[in-house]
Amino acid sequence: MDRIGFLHDNLCDAALELGWRQWTAVGLAGVREGTGTLIDPEALLLASLTLGRYDARLFDEILDWLVLNSRLLDLARLRRLSGRAAPGERRLLGTAARLVAERGGAANLERLLVDDQEGVGAAAGFEREPLLYSHKGEEAQWGENDPLFAAAGFLRSPVQLRGLSGRPKAANPACLRFQLRALVGLGSRAEVLTYLLTHDWAHGRLIAERTAYGQAPVALYLASLLEVHLVDRREEGKKVLYRVCDTLREAVPARPLFVDWIRVWPALTAVLEALRPTGMTEEARWVRLAATLAKHEPAFRTEGFAVEIGDLRGWALQGSDILATAVENVTAKVTELSV
Protein backbone atom coordinates (compact mmCIF):
# COMPACT_ATOMS: atom_id res chain seq x y z
CA MET A 1 0.00 0.00 0.00
CA ASP A 2 1.30 3.47 -0.85
CA ARG A 3 1.73 6.12 1.84
CA ILE A 4 -1.30 8.17 0.87
CA GLY A 5 -3.45 5.04 0.93
CA PHE A 6 -2.18 4.24 4.41
CA LEU A 7 -3.13 7.76 5.57
CA HIS A 8 -6.58 7.32 4.03
CA ASP A 9 -7.26 4.04 5.81
CA ASN A 10 -6.15 5.36 9.20
CA LEU A 11 -8.29 8.48 8.92
CA CYS A 12 -11.22 6.42 7.63
CA ASP A 13 -10.96 4.10 10.65
CA ALA A 14 -10.86 7.03 13.07
CA ALA A 15 -13.70 8.94 11.40
CA LEU A 16 -15.94 5.87 11.28
CA GLU A 17 -15.29 5.19 14.95
CA LEU A 18 -16.19 8.79 15.80
CA GLY A 19 -19.31 8.62 13.64
CA TRP A 20 -20.46 5.35 15.19
CA ARG A 21 -19.93 6.63 18.73
CA GLN A 22 -21.88 9.83 18.07
CA TRP A 23 -24.73 8.06 16.31
CA THR A 24 -24.95 5.41 19.04
CA ALA A 25 -25.24 8.16 21.65
CA VAL A 26 -28.26 9.61 19.84
CA GLY A 27 -30.02 6.25 19.58
CA LEU A 28 -28.48 4.26 16.75
CA ALA A 29 -28.22 0.54 17.40
CA GLY A 30 -24.63 0.11 18.59
CA VAL A 31 -22.46 -0.85 21.54
CA ARG A 32 -20.10 2.12 22.01
CA GLU A 33 -21.24 5.69 22.53
CA GLY A 34 -19.33 8.94 22.87
CA THR A 35 -19.95 10.99 26.00
CA GLY A 36 -17.42 13.79 26.15
CA THR A 37 -18.08 15.82 22.99
CA LEU A 38 -21.31 17.67 22.22
CA ILE A 39 -23.11 16.17 19.23
CA ASP A 40 -24.42 18.34 16.41
CA PRO A 41 -27.07 16.13 14.73
CA GLU A 42 -27.50 18.22 11.58
CA ALA A 43 -23.76 18.44 10.89
CA LEU A 44 -23.37 14.76 11.76
CA LEU A 45 -26.12 13.73 9.35
CA LEU A 46 -24.63 15.66 6.44
CA ALA A 47 -21.13 14.32 7.11
CA SER A 48 -22.48 10.79 7.37
CA LEU A 49 -23.86 10.98 3.84
CA THR A 50 -20.19 10.80 2.82
CA LEU A 51 -18.79 8.83 5.75
CA GLY A 52 -21.51 6.18 5.46
CA ARG A 53 -20.38 5.36 1.94
CA TYR A 54 -17.46 3.55 3.57
CA ASP A 55 -19.72 1.49 5.86
CA ALA A 56 -22.96 0.05 4.50
CA ARG A 57 -24.26 -0.87 7.94
CA LEU A 58 -23.72 2.62 9.31
CA PHE A 59 -25.49 4.16 6.30
CA ASP A 60 -28.58 1.98 6.69
CA GLU A 61 -28.72 2.33 10.48
CA ILE A 62 -28.79 6.10 9.97
CA LEU A 63 -31.75 5.72 7.62
CA ASP A 64 -33.40 3.59 10.30
CA TRP A 65 -32.74 6.30 12.91
CA LEU A 66 -34.24 8.97 10.66
CA VAL A 67 -37.51 7.07 10.28
CA LEU A 68 -37.95 7.17 14.07
CA ASN A 69 -36.27 10.46 14.98
CA SER A 70 -36.36 12.89 12.05
CA ARG A 71 -38.73 15.16 14.00
CA LEU A 72 -35.86 15.82 16.43
CA LEU A 73 -33.84 17.54 13.71
CA ASP A 74 -33.80 21.31 13.30
CA LEU A 75 -35.08 21.41 9.73
CA ALA A 76 -34.36 25.10 9.12
CA ARG A 77 -30.80 24.66 10.32
CA LEU A 78 -30.35 21.48 8.29
CA ARG A 79 -31.51 23.27 5.17
CA ARG A 80 -28.99 26.08 5.72
CA LEU A 81 -26.14 23.66 6.31
CA SER A 82 -27.09 21.52 3.32
CA GLY A 83 -26.75 24.60 1.13
CA ARG A 84 -23.00 24.41 1.76
CA ALA A 85 -22.82 20.68 0.99
CA ALA A 86 -21.65 19.05 -2.23
CA PRO A 87 -24.30 18.31 -4.89
CA GLY A 88 -24.01 14.57 -4.27
CA GLU A 89 -24.63 15.03 -0.56
CA ARG A 90 -27.71 17.14 -1.27
CA ARG A 91 -29.05 14.44 -3.60
CA LEU A 92 -28.46 11.83 -0.92
CA LEU A 93 -30.21 14.01 1.66
CA GLY A 94 -33.22 14.36 -0.62
CA THR A 95 -33.24 10.61 -1.20
CA ALA A 96 -33.09 9.93 2.53
CA ALA A 97 -35.97 12.35 3.09
CA ARG A 98 -38.06 10.58 0.46
CA LEU A 99 -37.30 7.18 1.99
CA VAL A 100 -38.23 8.41 5.48
CA ALA A 101 -41.54 9.72 4.15
CA GLU A 102 -42.30 6.39 2.47
CA ARG A 103 -41.45 4.45 5.64
CA GLY A 104 -43.79 6.49 7.84
CA GLY A 105 -41.30 8.93 9.35
CA ALA A 106 -42.07 12.51 10.38
CA ALA A 107 -43.58 14.59 7.60
CA ASN A 108 -41.33 17.58 8.34
CA LEU A 109 -38.35 16.02 6.59
CA GLU A 110 -40.37 15.87 3.36
CA ARG A 111 -40.10 19.63 3.09
CA LEU A 112 -36.42 19.22 2.28
CA LEU A 113 -37.57 17.74 -1.02
CA VAL A 114 -38.82 21.13 -2.16
CA ASP A 115 -35.24 22.35 -2.45
CA ASP A 116 -33.82 19.01 -3.60
CA GLN A 117 -36.25 18.11 -6.39
CA GLU A 118 -34.15 19.84 -9.04
CA GLY A 119 -30.95 18.19 -7.87
CA VAL A 120 -32.49 14.73 -7.70
CA GLY A 121 -34.15 15.10 -11.07
CA ALA A 122 -30.92 16.32 -12.61
CA ALA A 123 -29.24 13.08 -11.56
CA ALA A 124 -30.60 11.54 -14.74
CA GLY A 125 -28.02 13.64 -16.61
CA PHE A 126 -25.11 12.08 -14.69
CA GLU A 127 -23.55 8.67 -15.02
CA ARG A 128 -24.81 6.52 -12.18
CA GLU A 129 -22.23 5.53 -9.59
CA PRO A 130 -22.11 2.93 -6.82
CA LEU A 131 -23.21 4.45 -3.52
CA LEU A 132 -20.90 2.44 -1.31
CA TYR A 133 -17.14 2.14 -1.24
CA SER A 134 -15.35 -0.69 0.45
CA HIS A 135 -13.27 0.29 3.45
CA LYS A 136 -10.23 0.41 1.16
CA GLY A 137 -11.93 2.67 -1.34
CA GLU A 138 -12.96 0.04 -3.89
CA GLU A 139 -16.48 0.41 -5.18
CA ALA A 140 -18.96 -2.23 -4.05
CA GLN A 141 -20.94 -4.13 -6.69
CA TRP A 142 -24.66 -4.88 -6.36
CA GLY A 143 -27.25 -6.96 -8.15
CA GLU A 144 -30.73 -5.50 -7.81
CA ASN A 145 -30.73 -1.73 -7.26
CA ASP A 146 -32.85 0.31 -4.87
CA PRO A 147 -35.19 2.46 -7.04
CA LEU A 148 -35.07 5.57 -4.82
CA PHE A 149 -31.29 5.72 -4.83
CA ALA A 150 -31.09 4.81 -8.50
CA ALA A 151 -33.35 7.78 -9.28
CA ALA A 152 -30.81 10.02 -7.55
CA GLY A 153 -27.89 8.54 -9.48
CA PHE A 154 -26.61 6.05 -6.89
CA LEU A 155 -26.51 2.26 -7.23
CA ARG A 156 -27.02 0.08 -4.17
CA SER A 157 -29.00 -2.93 -3.02
CA PRO A 158 -32.61 -2.39 -1.85
CA VAL A 159 -32.81 -0.78 1.59
CA GLN A 160 -33.88 -3.14 4.37
CA LEU A 161 -34.20 -1.41 7.73
CA ARG A 162 -33.97 -3.35 10.99
CA GLY A 163 -36.11 -1.02 13.13
CA LEU A 164 -33.70 -1.17 16.07
CA SER A 165 -33.07 2.55 16.58
CA GLY A 166 -33.96 4.26 19.85
CA ARG A 167 -34.11 7.80 21.16
CA PRO A 168 -31.12 9.98 22.11
CA LYS A 169 -29.64 8.99 25.48
CA ALA A 170 -31.03 11.55 27.92
CA ALA A 171 -28.33 10.93 30.53
CA ASN A 172 -25.47 11.34 28.06
CA PRO A 173 -23.82 14.80 28.26
CA ALA A 174 -23.11 14.60 24.53
CA CYS A 175 -26.90 14.78 23.89
CA LEU A 176 -27.33 18.17 25.60
CA ARG A 177 -28.69 19.70 22.38
CA PHE A 178 -31.60 17.29 22.32
CA GLN A 179 -32.42 18.01 25.96
CA LEU A 180 -32.52 21.75 25.32
CA ARG A 181 -34.62 21.32 22.19
CA ALA A 182 -37.14 19.38 24.26
CA LEU A 183 -37.12 22.23 26.79
CA VAL A 184 -37.43 25.31 24.53
CA GLY A 185 -38.22 23.83 21.13
CA LEU A 186 -36.29 23.62 17.88
CA GLY A 187 -34.63 26.78 16.66
CA SER A 188 -32.28 29.55 17.68
CA ARG A 189 -33.23 29.45 21.38
CA ALA A 190 -31.97 25.92 21.85
CA GLU A 191 -28.78 26.76 19.96
CA VAL A 192 -28.12 29.86 22.06
CA LEU A 193 -28.59 27.92 25.30
CA THR A 194 -26.40 25.10 23.99
CA TYR A 195 -23.57 27.51 23.30
CA LEU A 196 -23.91 29.40 26.57
CA LEU A 197 -23.98 26.21 28.63
CA THR A 198 -20.75 24.96 27.03
CA HIS A 199 -18.81 28.24 27.35
CA ASP A 200 -18.02 30.64 30.16
CA TRP A 201 -18.57 33.87 28.22
CA ALA A 202 -19.81 34.27 24.66
CA HIS A 203 -20.36 37.07 22.16
CA GLY A 204 -23.65 37.17 20.26
CA ARG A 205 -22.09 37.35 16.82
CA LEU A 206 -19.87 34.37 17.55
CA ILE A 207 -22.86 32.39 18.84
CA ALA A 208 -24.71 33.12 15.60
CA GLU A 209 -21.72 32.05 13.51
CA ARG A 210 -21.15 28.82 15.43
CA THR A 211 -24.83 27.82 15.48
CA ALA A 212 -25.78 28.67 11.87
CA TYR A 213 -28.44 31.17 12.94
CA GLY A 214 -28.75 34.86 12.12
CA GLN A 215 -27.54 37.54 14.51
CA ALA A 216 -31.01 39.08 14.91
CA PRO A 217 -32.80 36.10 16.55
CA VAL A 218 -29.72 35.37 18.65
CA ALA A 219 -29.52 38.95 19.92
CA LEU A 220 -33.26 39.04 20.61
CA TYR A 221 -33.13 35.87 22.70
CA LEU A 222 -30.06 37.03 24.62
CA ALA A 223 -31.88 40.25 25.46
CA SER A 224 -34.92 38.33 26.71
CA LEU A 225 -32.72 36.11 28.88
CA LEU A 226 -31.04 39.20 30.31
CA GLU A 227 -34.39 40.77 31.19
CA VAL A 228 -35.29 37.85 33.44
CA HIS A 229 -31.77 37.59 34.90
CA LEU A 230 -30.98 34.20 33.37
CA VAL A 231 -27.74 35.51 31.88
CA ASP A 232 -25.05 37.91 33.06
CA ARG A 233 -23.66 40.61 30.82
CA ARG A 234 -20.30 42.39 30.65
CA GLU A 235 -18.48 44.57 28.13
CA GLU A 236 -15.06 43.80 26.77
CA GLY A 237 -13.96 46.68 24.60
CA LYS A 238 -16.60 47.01 21.91
CA LYS A 239 -17.91 43.51 22.54
CA VAL A 240 -20.81 42.55 24.79
CA LEU A 241 -20.37 39.13 26.35
CA TYR A 242 -22.95 36.89 28.02
CA ARG A 243 -22.91 33.87 30.30
CA VAL A 244 -25.71 31.87 31.87
CA CYS A 245 -26.48 32.42 35.54
CA ASP A 246 -25.31 29.95 38.15
CA THR A 247 -28.77 28.41 38.48
CA LEU A 248 -28.84 27.36 34.84
CA ARG A 249 -25.22 26.27 34.86
CA GLU A 250 -25.79 24.02 37.86
CA ALA A 251 -28.54 22.26 35.92
CA VAL A 252 -25.83 20.89 33.59
CA PRO A 253 -23.27 19.35 35.96
CA ALA A 254 -21.30 17.59 33.21
CA ARG A 255 -20.57 20.00 30.39
CA PRO A 256 -19.62 18.31 27.10
CA LEU A 257 -16.82 19.72 24.98
CA PHE A 258 -18.15 22.04 22.29
CA VAL A 259 -16.68 21.41 18.85
CA ASP A 260 -17.60 23.55 15.85
CA TRP A 261 -18.86 20.53 13.94
CA ILE A 262 -20.54 22.59 11.23
CA ARG A 263 -17.00 23.40 10.06
CA VAL A 264 -15.03 20.41 11.33
CA TRP A 265 -17.19 17.60 9.91
CA PRO A 266 -17.08 19.02 6.33
CA ALA A 267 -13.32 19.48 6.69
CA LEU A 268 -12.88 15.87 7.79
CA THR A 269 -14.95 14.43 4.96
CA ALA A 270 -13.15 16.67 2.45
CA VAL A 271 -9.73 15.41 3.57
CA LEU A 272 -10.99 11.83 3.50
CA GLU A 273 -12.26 12.35 -0.06
CA ALA A 274 -8.95 13.93 -1.08
CA LEU A 275 -7.13 10.85 0.20
CA ARG A 276 -9.51 8.33 -1.35
CA PRO A 277 -7.87 6.01 -3.89
CA THR A 278 -8.83 7.01 -7.44
CA GLY A 279 -7.38 6.74 -10.90
CA MET A 280 -5.19 9.80 -10.30
CA THR A 281 -1.42 9.54 -10.10
CA GLU A 282 0.15 9.61 -6.66
CA GLU A 283 1.63 13.06 -7.33
CA ALA A 284 -1.78 14.42 -8.36
CA ARG A 285 -3.31 13.03 -5.16
CA TRP A 286 -0.70 14.82 -3.05
CA VAL A 287 -1.47 18.06 -4.89
CA ARG A 288 -5.19 17.53 -4.26
CA LEU A 289 -4.54 16.83 -0.59
CA ALA A 290 -2.43 19.98 -0.21
CA ALA A 291 -5.20 22.12 -1.70
CA THR A 292 -7.82 20.51 0.55
CA LEU A 293 -5.77 20.98 3.72
CA ALA A 294 -5.05 24.61 2.85
CA LYS A 295 -8.76 25.29 2.25
CA HIS A 296 -9.92 23.71 5.50
CA GLU A 297 -7.04 24.70 7.77
CA PRO A 298 -9.16 27.39 9.53
CA ALA A 299 -11.77 24.77 10.41
CA PHE A 300 -9.17 22.62 12.10
CA ARG A 301 -8.15 25.58 14.25
CA THR A 302 -11.63 26.16 15.68
CA GLU A 303 -12.48 25.61 19.30
CA GLY A 304 -12.05 22.06 20.47
CA PHE A 305 -10.11 20.95 17.37
CA ALA A 306 -6.81 22.81 17.55
CA VAL A 307 -4.91 20.78 14.96
CA GLU A 308 -1.72 22.56 13.92
CA ILE A 309 -1.35 21.95 10.21
CA GLY A 310 1.37 24.52 9.69
CA ASP A 311 2.44 26.45 6.61
CA LEU A 312 1.64 24.38 3.53
CA ARG A 313 3.03 26.85 1.01
CA GLY A 314 6.39 25.11 0.85
CA TRP A 315 5.19 21.54 0.84
CA ALA A 316 6.24 20.90 -2.76
CA LEU A 317 9.87 21.68 -1.89
CA GLN A 318 9.80 19.85 1.44
CA GLY A 319 8.13 16.76 0.02
CA SER A 320 5.02 14.98 1.22
CA ASP A 321 6.14 14.71 4.87
CA ILE A 322 4.47 17.98 5.85
CA LEU A 323 1.18 16.80 4.34
CA ALA A 324 1.41 13.36 5.92
CA THR A 325 2.12 14.90 9.32
CA ALA A 326 -0.93 17.14 8.96
CA VAL A 327 -3.18 14.16 8.20
CA GLU A 328 -1.68 12.20 11.10
CA ASN A 329 -2.45 15.14 13.42
CA VAL A 330 -6.04 15.24 12.19
CA THR A 331 -6.39 11.48 12.66
CA ALA A 332 -4.99 11.66 16.20
CA LYS A 333 -7.42 14.42 17.15
CA VAL A 334 -10.39 12.53 15.68
CA THR A 335 -9.41 9.54 17.80
CA GLU A 336 -9.19 11.76 20.89
CA LEU A 337 -12.66 13.15 20.27
CA SER A 338 -14.22 9.69 19.98
CA VAL A 339 -14.39 9.17 23.76
C-alpha positions in Angstrom: 0.0 0.0 0.0 1.3 3.5 -0.9 1.7 6.1 1.8 -1.3 8.2 0.9 -3.5 5.0 0.9 -2.2 4.2 4.4 -3.1 7.8 5.6 -6.6 7.3 4.0 -7.3 4.0 5.8 -6.2 5.4 9.2 -8.3 8.5 8.9 -11.2 6.4 7.6 -11.0 4.1 10.6 -10.9 7.0 13.1 -13.7 8.9 11.4 -15.9 5.9 11.3 -15.3 5.2 15.0 -16.2 8.8 15.8 -19.3 8.6 13.6 -20.5 5.3 15.2 -19.9 6.6 18.7 -21.9 9.8 18.1 -24.7 8.1 16.3 -24.9 5.4 19.0 -25.2 8.2 21.6 -28.3 9.6 19.8 -30.0 6.3 19.6 -28.5 4.3 16.7 -28.2 0.5 17.4 -24.6 0.1 18.6 -22.5 -0.9 21.5 -20.1 2.1 22.0 -21.2 5.7 22.5 -19.3 8.9 22.9 -20.0 11.0 26.0 -17.4 13.8 26.2 -18.1 15.8 23.0 -21.3 17.7 22.2 -23.1 16.2 19.2 -24.4 18.3 16.4 -27.1 16.1 14.7 -27.5 18.2 11.6 -23.8 18.4 10.9 -23.4 14.8 11.8 -26.1 13.7 9.3 -24.6 15.7 6.4 -21.1 14.3 7.1 -22.5 10.8 7.4 -23.9 11.0 3.8 -20.2 10.8 2.8 -18.8 8.8 5.7 -21.5 6.2 5.5 -20.4 5.4 1.9 -17.5 3.6 3.6 -19.7 1.5 5.9 -23.0 0.0 4.5 -24.3 -0.9 7.9 -23.7 2.6 9.3 -25.5 4.2 6.3 -28.6 2.0 6.7 -28.7 2.3 10.5 -28.8 6.1 10.0 -31.8 5.7 7.6 -33.4 3.6 10.3 -32.7 6.3 12.9 -34.2 9.0 10.7 -37.5 7.1 10.3 -37.9 7.2 14.1 -36.3 10.5 15.0 -36.4 12.9 12.1 -38.7 15.2 14.0 -35.9 15.8 16.4 -33.8 17.5 13.7 -33.8 21.3 13.3 -35.1 21.4 9.7 -34.4 25.1 9.1 -30.8 24.7 10.3 -30.3 21.5 8.3 -31.5 23.3 5.2 -29.0 26.1 5.7 -26.1 23.7 6.3 -27.1 21.5 3.3 -26.7 24.6 1.1 -23.0 24.4 1.8 -22.8 20.7 1.0 -21.6 19.1 -2.2 -24.3 18.3 -4.9 -24.0 14.6 -4.3 -24.6 15.0 -0.6 -27.7 17.1 -1.3 -29.1 14.4 -3.6 -28.5 11.8 -0.9 -30.2 14.0 1.7 -33.2 14.4 -0.6 -33.2 10.6 -1.2 -33.1 9.9 2.5 -36.0 12.4 3.1 -38.1 10.6 0.5 -37.3 7.2 2.0 -38.2 8.4 5.5 -41.5 9.7 4.2 -42.3 6.4 2.5 -41.5 4.4 5.6 -43.8 6.5 7.8 -41.3 8.9 9.3 -42.1 12.5 10.4 -43.6 14.6 7.6 -41.3 17.6 8.3 -38.3 16.0 6.6 -40.4 15.9 3.4 -40.1 19.6 3.1 -36.4 19.2 2.3 -37.6 17.7 -1.0 -38.8 21.1 -2.2 -35.2 22.4 -2.4 -33.8 19.0 -3.6 -36.2 18.1 -6.4 -34.2 19.8 -9.0 -31.0 18.2 -7.9 -32.5 14.7 -7.7 -34.1 15.1 -11.1 -30.9 16.3 -12.6 -29.2 13.1 -11.6 -30.6 11.5 -14.7 -28.0 13.6 -16.6 -25.1 12.1 -14.7 -23.5 8.7 -15.0 -24.8 6.5 -12.2 -22.2 5.5 -9.6 -22.1 2.9 -6.8 -23.2 4.4 -3.5 -20.9 2.4 -1.3 -17.1 2.1 -1.2 -15.3 -0.7 0.4 -13.3 0.3 3.5 -10.2 0.4 1.2 -11.9 2.7 -1.3 -13.0 0.0 -3.9 -16.5 0.4 -5.2 -19.0 -2.2 -4.1 -20.9 -4.1 -6.7 -24.7 -4.9 -6.4 -27.3 -7.0 -8.2 -30.7 -5.5 -7.8 -30.7 -1.7 -7.3 -32.8 0.3 -4.9 -35.2 2.5 -7.0 -35.1 5.6 -4.8 -31.3 5.7 -4.8 -31.1 4.8 -8.5 -33.3 7.8 -9.3 -30.8 10.0 -7.6 -27.9 8.5 -9.5 -26.6 6.0 -6.9 -26.5 2.3 -7.2 -27.0 0.1 -4.2 -29.0 -2.9 -3.0 -32.6 -2.4 -1.9 -32.8 -0.8 1.6 -33.9 -3.1 4.4 -34.2 -1.4 7.7 -34.0 -3.4 11.0 -36.1 -1.0 13.1 -33.7 -1.2 16.1 -33.1 2.6 16.6 -34.0 4.3 19.8 -34.1 7.8 21.2 -31.1 10.0 22.1 -29.6 9.0 25.5 -31.0 11.6 27.9 -28.3 10.9 30.5 -25.5 11.3 28.1 -23.8 14.8 28.3 -23.1 14.6 24.5 -26.9 14.8 23.9 -27.3 18.2 25.6 -28.7 19.7 22.4 -31.6 17.3 22.3 -32.4 18.0 26.0 -32.5 21.8 25.3 -34.6 21.3 22.2 -37.1 19.4 24.3 -37.1 22.2 26.8 -37.4 25.3 24.5 -38.2 23.8 21.1 -36.3 23.6 17.9 -34.6 26.8 16.7 -32.3 29.5 17.7 -33.2 29.5 21.4 -32.0 25.9 21.8 -28.8 26.8 20.0 -28.1 29.9 22.1 -28.6 27.9 25.3 -26.4 25.1 24.0 -23.6 27.5 23.3 -23.9 29.4 26.6 -24.0 26.2 28.6 -20.8 25.0 27.0 -18.8 28.2 27.4 -18.0 30.6 30.2 -18.6 33.9 28.2 -19.8 34.3 24.7 -20.4 37.1 22.2 -23.6 37.2 20.3 -22.1 37.4 16.8 -19.9 34.4 17.6 -22.9 32.4 18.8 -24.7 33.1 15.6 -21.7 32.1 13.5 -21.2 28.8 15.4 -24.8 27.8 15.5 -25.8 28.7 11.9 -28.4 31.2 12.9 -28.7 34.9 12.1 -27.5 37.5 14.5 -31.0 39.1 14.9 -32.8 36.1 16.6 -29.7 35.4 18.7 -29.5 39.0 19.9 -33.3 39.0 20.6 -33.1 35.9 22.7 -30.1 37.0 24.6 -31.9 40.3 25.5 -34.9 38.3 26.7 -32.7 36.1 28.9 -31.0 39.2 30.3 -34.4 40.8 31.2 -35.3 37.8 33.4 -31.8 37.6 34.9 -31.0 34.2 33.4 -27.7 35.5 31.9 -25.0 37.9 33.1 -23.7 40.6 30.8 -20.3 42.4 30.6 -18.5 44.6 28.1 -15.1 43.8 26.8 -14.0 46.7 24.6 -16.6 47.0 21.9 -17.9 43.5 22.5 -20.8 42.6 24.8 -20.4 39.1 26.4 -22.9 36.9 28.0 -22.9 33.9 30.3 -25.7 31.9 31.9 -26.5 32.4 35.5 -25.3 29.9 38.2 -28.8 28.4 38.5 -28.8 27.4 34.8 -25.2 26.3 34.9 -25.8 24.0 37.9 -28.5 22.3 35.9 -25.8 20.9 33.6 -23.3 19.4 36.0 -21.3 17.6 33.2 -20.6 20.0 30.4 -19.6 18.3 27.1 -16.8 19.7 25.0 -18.1 22.0 22.3 -16.7 21.4 18.8 -17.6 23.6 15.9 -18.9 20.5 13.9 -20.5 22.6 11.2 -17.0 23.4 10.1 -15.0 20.4 11.3 -17.2 17.6 9.9 -17.1 19.0 6.3 -13.3 19.5 6.7 -12.9 15.9 7.8 -14.9 14.4 5.0 -13.2 16.7 2.4 -9.7 15.4 3.6 -11.0 11.8 3.5 -12.3 12.3 -0.1 -8.9 13.9 -1.1 -7.1 10.8 0.2 -9.5 8.3 -1.4 -7.9 6.0 -3.9 -8.8 7.0 -7.4 -7.4 6.7 -10.9 -5.2 9.8 -10.3 -1.4 9.5 -10.1 0.2 9.6 -6.7 1.6 13.1 -7.3 -1.8 14.4 -8.4 -3.3 13.0 -5.2 -0.7 14.8 -3.0 -1.5 18.1 -4.9 -5.2 17.5 -4.3 -4.5 16.8 -0.6 -2.4 20.0 -0.2 -5.2 22.1 -1.7 -7.8 20.5 0.6 -5.8 21.0 3.7 -5.1 24.6 2.9 -8.8 25.3 2.3 -9.9 23.7 5.5 -7.0 24.7 7.8 -9.2 27.4 9.5 -11.8 24.8 10.4 -9.2 22.6 12.1 -8.2 25.6 14.3 -11.6 26.2 15.7 -12.5 25.6 19.3 -12.1 22.1 20.5 -10.1 21.0 17.4 -6.8 22.8 17.5 -4.9 20.8 15.0 -1.7 22.6 13.9 -1.3 21.9 10.2 1.4 24.5 9.7 2.4 26.5 6.6 1.6 24.4 3.5 3.0 26.8 1.0 6.4 25.1 0.9 5.2 21.5 0.8 6.2 20.9 -2.8 9.9 21.7 -1.9 9.8 19.8 1.4 8.1 16.8 0.0 5.0 15.0 1.2 6.1 14.7 4.9 4.5 18.0 5.9 1.2 16.8 4.3 1.4 13.4 5.9 2.1 14.9 9.3 -0.9 17.1 9.0 -3.2 14.2 8.2 -1.7 12.2 11.1 -2.5 15.1 13.4 -6.0 15.2 12.2 -6.4 11.5 12.7 -5.0 11.7 16.2 -7.4 14.4 17.1 -10.4 12.5 15.7 -9.4 9.5 17.8 -9.2 11.8 20.9 -12.7 13.1 20.3 -14.2 9.7 20.0 -14.4 9.2 23.8 
